[in-house]
Amino acid sequence: MLRPGHVAAARLVCLIYLSSILTSAQDDDFEWFRCDACSASFFKINKTLVENIGHRSNVPQFEFLEIMEGVCETMFTKHEFGVKQHEGKKYLFGPGVTDHIPNQGFGQMGMGDYDKRLASYCKMFIEEVGEESLQEMFVKNQQLNHTELCSSECQSSASGTGAQSKTPRKAK
């Protein structure tokens, strides 16, 4: 079991790793990646929580956190997720992801390191919403609504490369 000091250190390492992945992937021609990564993350987290916790309302916080971390670390495989290419743009596909180019011909390409990128985004989204907030939502509603949780992420097709600023940029 991780001690509080180890958890903080592990989170710092994850954030540094996330920054390196996100910085290297800035020019990847993705559409909707931030939205799709958020949707896939909370879809997978919700499905796993429902399967493992069900309707229990007295779940210890450590168990809830372990389940979410386990999803981020292991559930974004190249067997379930992939990348489609259409008219020079790339789109993620897989469980919980909206098909942004329905009924269109597309080329399927290798996923590269996007499974690692999805895992990093998953951890980032958990941090952004907050572990306690997610647990409260799940206990109250018996589910996490990925559409609701990702509404701000899905307002734009921009792929995004990090945490979104809560304050708008000032014009120069």
Accessible surface in RSA format (square Angstrom, percent):
REM  Atomic radii and reference values for relative SASA: ProtOr
REM  Chains: A
REM  Algorithm: Lee & Richards
REM  Probe-radius: 1.40
REM  Slices: 20
REM RES _ NUM      All-atoms   Total-Side   Main-Chain    Non-polar    All polar
REM                ABS   REL    ABS   REL    ABS   REL    ABS   REL    ABS   REL
RES MET A   1   186.89  96.8 102.66  67.9  84.23 200.5  86.47  73.5 100.42 133.0
RES LEU A   2   109.65  61.1  91.75  65.6  17.90  45.0  92.39  64.9  17.26  46.5
RES ARG A   3   168.59  70.8 166.99  85.1   1.60   3.8  48.73  66.6 119.85  72.6
RES PRO A   4   117.91  85.9 106.53  97.1  11.38  41.4 112.39  92.8   5.52  34.3
RES GLY A   5    55.26  68.1   0.00   N/A  55.26  68.1  42.58 116.8  12.68  28.4
RES HIS A   6    99.31  54.3  95.76  66.6   3.55   9.1  61.41  63.3  37.90  44.1
RES VAL A   7    36.03  23.7  35.85  32.5   0.18   0.4  36.01  31.3   0.02   0.1
RES ALA A   8    63.06  58.0  52.81  81.5  10.25  23.3  57.50  81.0   5.56  14.7
RES ALA A   9    53.63  49.3  47.04  72.6   6.59  15.0  52.56  74.0   1.08   2.8
RES ALA A  10    44.08  40.5  36.05  55.6   8.03  18.3  43.06  60.6   1.02   2.7
RES ARG A  11    76.89  32.3  75.17  38.3   1.71   4.1  34.19  46.7  42.69  25.9
RES LEU A  12   107.02  59.6 104.90  75.0   2.13   5.3 106.51  74.8   0.51   1.4
RES VAL A  13    97.79  64.3  96.72  87.6   1.07   2.6  97.24  84.5   0.55   1.5
RES CYS A  14    42.55  32.2  38.46  42.9   4.09   9.6  11.72  29.7  30.84  33.3
RES LEU A  15    84.64  47.1  83.45  59.7   1.18   3.0  83.80  58.9   0.84   2.3
RES ILE A  16   109.44  62.3 106.01  79.0   3.44   8.3 108.50  78.1   0.94   2.6
RES TYR A  17    97.87  45.7  93.82  53.4   4.05  10.5  87.66  65.9  10.21  12.6
RES LEU A  18    10.63   5.9  10.63   7.6   0.00   0.0  10.63   7.5   0.00   0.0
RES SER A  19    63.73  53.9  59.31  79.2   4.43  10.2  33.22  70.8  30.51  42.7
RES SER A  20    63.33  53.5  49.60  66.2  13.73  31.6  49.03 104.4  14.30  20.0
RES ILE A  21    25.44  14.5  23.10  17.2   2.35   5.7  25.42  18.3   0.02   0.1
RES LEU A  22     7.66   4.3   7.65   5.5   0.01   0.0   7.66   5.4   0.00   0.0
RES THR A  23    88.49  62.9  78.86  79.9   9.63  23.0  58.82  79.0  29.68  44.9
RES SER A  24    97.36  82.3  55.82  74.5  41.54  95.7  50.80 108.2  46.56  65.2
RES ALA A  25    15.31  14.1   9.33  14.4   5.98  13.6  14.98  21.1   0.34   0.9
RES GLN A  26    96.38  53.9  76.28  55.8  20.10  47.9  11.31  24.1  85.08  64.5
RES ASP A  27   140.01  98.1 108.89 108.4  31.11  73.6  41.29  97.2  98.71  98.4
RES ASP A  28    12.60   8.8   7.35   7.3   5.26  12.4  11.78  27.7   0.82   0.8
RES ASP A  29    81.76  57.3  71.00  70.7  10.76  25.5   9.54  22.5  72.22  72.0
RES PHE A  30     8.53   4.3   0.00   0.0   8.53  22.2   0.00   0.0   8.53  24.4
RES GLU A  31    36.85  21.2  36.85  27.9   0.00   0.0   4.56   8.8  32.29  26.4
RES TRP A  32    65.36  26.2  65.36  31.6   0.00   0.0  52.06  27.8  13.30  21.6
RES PHE A  33     0.00   0.0   0.00   0.0   0.00   0.0   0.00   0.0   0.00   0.0
RES ARG A  34     2.56   1.1   2.56   1.3   0.00   0.0   2.53   3.5   0.02   0.0
RES CYS A  35     7.31   5.5   7.25   8.1   0.07   0.2   0.00   0.0   7.31   7.9
RES ASP A  36     0.62   0.4   0.62   0.6   0.00   0.0   0.00   0.0   0.62   0.6
RES ALA A  37     0.00   0.0   0.00   0.0   0.00   0.0   0.00   0.0   0.00   0.0
RES CYS A  38     1.56   1.2   1.56   1.7   0.00   0.0   0.00   0.0   1.56   1.7
RES SER A  39     9.57   8.1   9.57  12.8   0.00   0.0   1.53   3.2   8.04  11.3
RES ALA A  40     0.00   0.0   0.00   0.0   0.00   0.0   0.00   0.0   0.00   0.0
RES SER A  41     0.00   0.0   0.00   0.0   0.00   0.0   0.00   0.0   0.00   0.0
RES PHE A  42     0.91   0.5   0.91   0.6   0.00   0.0   0.91   0.5   0.00   0.0
RES PHE A  43    65.42  32.7  64.48  39.9   0.94   2.4  64.90  39.3   0.52   1.5
RES LYS A  44    13.06   6.4  13.04   8.0   0.02   0.0   1.42   1.3  11.64  12.4
RES ILE A  45     0.00   0.0   0.00   0.0   0.00   0.0   0.00   0.0   0.00   0.0
RES ASN A  46    27.86  19.2  27.86  26.9   0.00   0.0   0.46   1.1  27.40  26.5
RES LYS A  47   103.03  50.3  98.61  60.5   4.41  10.5  50.63  45.6  52.40  55.8
RES THR A  48    13.01   9.3  13.01  13.2   0.00   0.0  10.15  13.6   2.86   4.3
RES LEU A  49     0.00   0.0   0.00   0.0   0.00   0.0   0.00   0.0   0.00   0.0
RES VAL A  50    66.47  43.7  60.75  55.0   5.73  13.8  60.75  52.8   5.73  15.5
RES GLU A  51   119.56  68.6  80.52  60.9  39.04  92.9  44.47  86.0  75.09  61.3
RES ASN A  52    81.91  56.5  58.02  56.1  23.89  57.5  10.41  25.1  71.50  69.1
RES ILE A  53     6.54   3.7   0.25   0.2   6.30  15.2   1.67   1.2   4.88  13.2
RES GLY A  54    23.52  29.0   0.00   N/A  23.52  29.0  21.05  57.8   2.47   5.5
RES HIS A  55   152.47  83.3 131.30  91.3  21.17  54.2  96.85  99.8  55.62  64.7
RES ARG A  56   103.09  43.3  94.10  48.0   8.99  21.4  61.49  84.0  41.59  25.2
RES SER A  57    76.99  65.1  58.65  78.3  18.33  42.2  24.32  51.8  52.66  73.8
RES ASN A  58   124.98  86.2 102.17  98.7  22.82  54.9  43.86 105.6  81.12  78.4
RES VAL A  59    11.25   7.4   1.47   1.3   9.78  23.6   1.76   1.5   9.49  25.7
RES PRO A  60    56.86  41.4  44.51  40.6  12.35  44.9  56.86  46.9   0.00   0.0
RES GLN A  61    83.18  46.5  75.60  55.3   7.57  18.0  30.76  65.5  52.41  39.8
RES PHE A  62   106.18  53.1  98.75  61.2   7.44  19.4 103.25  62.6   2.93   8.4
RES GLU A  63    43.47  25.0  43.46  32.9   0.02   0.0  17.25  33.4  26.23  21.4
RES PHE A  64     2.47   1.2   2.47   1.5   0.00   0.0   2.47   1.5   0.00   0.0
RES LEU A  65    33.15  18.5  33.01  23.6   0.13   0.3  33.05  23.2   0.10   0.3
RES GLU A  66    96.48  55.4  86.93  65.8   9.55  22.7  37.49  72.5  58.99  48.2
RES ILE A  67    26.00  14.8  18.61  13.9   7.39  17.8  25.01  18.0   0.98   2.7
RES MET A  68     0.00   0.0   0.00   0.0   0.00   0.0   0.00   0.0   0.00   0.0
RES GLU A  69    57.74  33.1  57.50  43.5   0.23   0.6  20.53  39.7  37.21  30.4
RES GLY A  70    27.03  33.3   0.00   N/A  27.03  33.3  26.49  72.7   0.54   1.2
RES VAL A  71     1.39   0.9   0.51   0.5   0.88   2.1   0.51   0.4   0.88   2.4
RES CYS A  72     0.58   0.4   0.00   0.0   0.58   1.4   0.00   0.0   0.58   0.6
RES GLU A  73   111.05  63.8  79.05  59.8  32.00  76.2  21.56  41.7  89.49  73.1
RES THR A  74    92.70  65.9  72.64  73.6  20.06  47.8  69.81  93.8  22.89  34.6
RES MET A  75    62.84  32.5  59.54  39.4   3.30   7.9  57.08  48.5   5.76   7.6
RES PHE A  76     9.70   4.9   1.82   1.1   7.88  20.5   2.25   1.4   7.45  21.3
RES THR A  77    49.89  35.5  45.78  46.4   4.11   9.8  47.04  63.2   2.85   4.3
RES LYS A  78   109.12  53.2  85.95  52.7  23.17  55.2  50.53  45.5  58.60  62.4
RES HIS A  79   179.17  97.9 141.46  98.3  37.71  96.5  93.00  95.8  86.16 100.3
RES GLU A  80    72.97  41.9  58.71  44.4  14.26  33.9  32.03  61.9  40.94  33.4
RES PHE A  81     3.87   1.9   0.00   0.0   3.87  10.1   0.65   0.4   3.22   9.2
RES GLY A  82     5.17   6.4   0.00   N/A   5.17   6.4   5.17  14.2   0.00   0.0
RES VAL A  83     0.63   0.4   0.63   0.6   0.00   0.0   0.63   0.5   0.00   0.0
RES LYS A  84    14.93   7.3  14.93   9.2   0.00   0.0   3.85   3.5  11.08  11.8
RES GLN A  85    69.68  39.0  66.26  48.4   3.41   8.1  13.88  29.5  55.80  42.3
RES HIS A  86    33.58  18.4  29.32  20.4   4.26  10.9  23.85  24.6   9.73  11.3
RES GLU A  87   152.51  87.6 109.56  82.9  42.95 102.3  53.02 102.6  99.48  81.2
RES GLY A  88    48.01  59.2   0.00   N/A  48.01  59.2  30.53  83.8  17.48  39.1
RES LYS A  89    80.93  39.5  80.93  49.7   0.00   0.0  43.55  39.2  37.38  39.8
RES LYS A  90    40.00  19.5  40.00  24.5   0.00   0.0   9.93   8.9  30.08  32.0
RES TYR A  91    23.95  11.2  23.95  13.6   0.00   0.0   3.93   3.0  20.02  24.7
RES LEU A  92     2.27   1.3   0.00   0.0   2.27   5.7   0.00   0.0   2.27   6.1
RES PHE A  93    56.71  28.4  56.24  34.8   0.47   1.2  56.71  34.4   0.00   0.0
RES GLY A  94    20.65  25.5   0.00   N/A  20.65  25.5   9.93  27.2  10.73  24.0
RES PRO A  95    39.39  28.7  27.04  24.7  12.35  44.9  38.68  31.9   0.71   4.4
RES GLY A  96    20.72  25.6   0.00   N/A  20.72  25.6   9.38  25.7  11.34  25.4
RES VAL A  97    22.75  15.0   0.69   0.6  22.06  53.2   1.53   1.3  21.22  57.6
RES THR A  98    85.15  60.6  75.62  76.7   9.53  22.7  50.73  68.1  34.42  52.0
RES ASP A  99    71.24  49.9  52.63  52.4  18.61  44.0  33.65  79.2  37.59  37.5
RES HIS A 100    47.60  26.0  18.91  13.1  28.69  73.4  15.48  16.0  32.12  37.4
RES ILE A 101    15.21   8.7  11.82   8.8   3.39   8.2  13.63   9.8   1.58   4.3
RES PRO A 102    74.27  54.1  68.75  62.7   5.52  20.0  69.40  57.3   4.87  30.3
RES ASN A 103   158.01 109.0 109.54 105.9  48.47 116.7  42.65 102.6 115.36 111.5
RES GLN A 104    89.27  49.9  76.74  56.1  12.53  29.8  11.64  24.8  77.62  58.9
RES GLY A 105    62.83  77.5   0.00   N/A  62.83  77.5  44.83 123.0  18.00  40.3
RES PHE A 106    95.63  47.8  58.90  36.5  36.73  95.6  66.30  40.2  29.33  83.9
RES GLY A 107    41.47  51.1   0.00   N/A  41.47  51.1  36.89 101.2   4.57  10.2
RES GLN A 108   128.55  71.9  94.01  68.7  34.54  82.2  22.22  47.3 106.33  80.6
RES MET A 109    64.50  33.4  51.18  33.9  13.31  31.7  59.65  50.7   4.84   6.4
RES GLY A 110    63.59  78.4   0.00   N/A  63.59  78.4  42.75 117.3  20.84  46.7
RES MET A 111    10.39   5.4   3.42   2.3   6.97  16.6   3.57   3.0   6.82   9.0
RES GLY A 112    45.20  55.7   0.00   N/A  45.20  55.7  39.59 108.6   5.61  12.6
RES ASP A 113    94.99  66.5  88.37  88.0   6.62  15.7  24.75  58.2  70.24  70.1
RES TYR A 114    34.51  16.1  34.43  19.6   0.07   0.2  22.62  17.0  11.89  14.7
RES ASP A 115    28.92  20.3  26.93  26.8   1.99   4.7   2.32   5.5  26.59  26.5
RES LYS A 116    97.85  47.7  93.77  57.5   4.07   9.7  66.48  59.8  31.36  33.4
RES ARG A 117     2.73   1.1   2.73   1.4   0.00   0.0   2.47   3.4   0.26   0.2
RES LEU A 118     0.00   0.0   0.00   0.0   0.00   0.0   0.00   0.0   0.00   0.0
RES ALA A 119    16.87  15.5  16.87  26.0   0.00   0.0  16.87  23.8   0.00   0.0
RES SER A 120     6.36   5.4   4.15   5.5   2.21   5.1   2.43   5.2   3.93   5.5
RES TYR A 121     0.00   0.0   0.00   0.0   0.00   0.0   0.00   0.0   0.00   0.0
RES CYS A 122     0.07   0.1   0.00   0.0   0.07   0.2   0.00   0.0   0.07   0.1
RES LYS A 123    57.58  28.1  55.62  34.1   1.96   4.7  28.31  25.5  29.28  31.2
RES MET A 124    10.58   5.5   9.64   6.4   0.94   2.2   8.14   6.9   2.44   3.2
RES PHE A 125     3.12   1.6   3.01   1.9   0.11   0.3   3.12   1.9   0.00   0.0
RES ILE A 126     7.49   4.3   7.49   5.6   0.00   0.0   7.49   5.4   0.00   0.0
RES GLU A 127    77.73  44.6  58.54  44.3  19.19  45.7  24.40  47.2  53.33  43.5
RES GLU A 128    61.84  35.5  25.40  19.2  36.44  86.8  29.01  56.1  32.83  26.8
RES VAL A 129    43.95  28.9  23.75  21.5  20.21  48.7  29.83  25.9  14.12  38.3
RES GLY A 130    22.44  27.7   0.00   N/A  22.44  27.7  22.44  61.6   0.00   0.0
RES GLU A 131    30.54  17.5  25.21  19.1   5.33  12.7   6.72  13.0  23.83  19.5
RES GLU A 132   111.27  63.9 108.08  81.8   3.19   7.6  33.28  64.4  77.99  63.7
RES SER A 133    45.42  38.4  43.04  57.4   2.39   5.5  10.32  22.0  35.10  49.2
RES LEU A 134     0.00   0.0   0.00   0.0   0.00   0.0   0.00   0.0   0.00   0.0
RES GLN A 135    24.86  13.9  24.86  18.2   0.00   0.0   8.67  18.4  16.19  12.3
RES GLU A 136   118.70  68.1 111.48  84.3   7.22  17.2  47.50  91.9  71.20  58.1
RES MET A 137    60.40  31.3  58.37  38.6   2.04   4.8  48.12  40.9  12.28  16.3
RES PHE A 138     2.64   1.3   2.64   1.6   0.00   0.0   2.64   1.6   0.00   0.0
RES VAL A 139    46.47  30.6  39.97  36.2   6.50  15.7  40.17  34.9   6.30  17.1
RES LYS A 140   172.73  84.3 138.64  85.1  34.10  81.2  90.93  81.8  81.80  87.1
RES ASN A 141    79.13  54.6  58.56  56.6  20.57  49.5  17.75  42.7  61.38  59.3
RES GLN A 142    54.88  30.7  46.40  33.9   8.48  20.2  34.33  73.1  20.55  15.6
RES GLN A 143    86.31  48.3  85.30  62.3   1.01   2.4  10.93  23.3  75.38  57.2
RES LEU A 144     3.81   2.1   0.01   0.0   3.80   9.6   1.27   0.9   2.54   6.8
RES ASN A 145    64.79  44.7  55.72  53.8   9.07  21.8  15.71  37.8  49.08  47.4
RES HIS A 146    47.75  26.1  47.73  33.2   0.02   0.0  26.29  27.1  21.46  25.0
RES THR A 147    97.39  69.3  89.78  91.0   7.60  18.1  72.74  97.7  24.64  37.3
RES GLU A 148   125.38  72.0 110.92  83.9  14.47  34.4  43.76  84.6  81.63  66.6
RES LEU A 149    33.07  18.4  13.43   9.6  19.64  49.4  16.93  11.9  16.14  43.4
RES CYS A 150     0.58   0.4   0.58   0.6   0.00   0.0   0.58   1.5   0.00   0.0
RES SER A 151    65.85  55.6  57.38  76.6   8.47  19.5  37.75  80.4  28.09  39.4
RES SER A 152    59.93  50.6  52.99  70.7   6.94  16.0  37.05  78.9  22.88  32.1
RES GLU A 153    13.23   7.6  10.74   8.1   2.49   5.9   2.11   4.1  11.12   9.1
RES CYS A 154    40.43  30.6  25.76  28.7  14.68  34.5  19.16  48.5  21.27  22.9
RES GLN A 155   147.96  82.7 111.05  81.2  36.91  87.9  40.20  85.6 107.77  81.7
RES SER A 156    55.51  46.9  49.36  65.9   6.16  14.2  39.82  84.8  15.70  22.0
RES SER A 157    39.02  33.0  34.77  46.4   4.24   9.8   7.27  15.5  31.75  44.5
RES ALA A 158    63.18  58.1  48.30  74.5  14.87  33.8  59.55  83.9   3.63   9.6
RES SER A 159    17.43  14.7  12.67  16.9   4.75  11.0   0.00   0.0  17.43  24.4
RES GLY A 160    26.33  32.5   0.00   N/A  26.33  32.5  21.19  58.1   5.14  11.5
RES THR A 161    51.08  36.3  38.95  39.5  12.13  28.9  12.40  16.7  38.68  58.5
RES GLY A 162    24.01  29.6   0.00   N/A  24.01  29.6  18.33  50.3   5.68  12.7
RES ALA A 163    73.64  67.7  44.48  68.6  29.16  66.3  44.48  62.6  29.16  77.2
RES GLN A 164    75.34  42.1  62.31  45.5  13.03  31.0  28.73  61.1  46.61  35.3
RES SER A 165    86.09  72.8  48.74  65.0  37.36  86.1  47.41 101.0  38.68  54.2
RES LYS A 166   171.83  83.8 135.74  83.3  36.09  85.9 108.61  97.8  63.22  67.3
RES THR A 167    98.17  69.8  94.79  96.1   3.38   8.1  70.26  94.4  27.91  42.2
RES PRO A 168   125.30  91.3 100.83  91.9  24.47  88.9 112.59  93.0  12.70  78.9
RES ARG A 169   230.56  96.8 198.16 101.0  32.40  77.2  76.84 105.0 153.72  93.2
RES LYS A 170   191.67  93.5 167.16 102.6  24.52  58.4 116.01 104.4  75.67  80.6
RES ALA A 171   105.99  97.5  65.34 100.8  40.65  92.5  76.09 107.1  29.91  79.2
RES LYS A 172   249.02 121.5 172.07 105.6  76.95 183.2 149.90 134.9  99.12 105.6
END  Absolute sums over single chains surface
CHAIN  1 A    10071.0       7941.0       2130.0       5573.1       4497.9
END  Absolute sums over all chains
TOTAL         10071.0       7941.0       2130.0       5573.1       4497.9
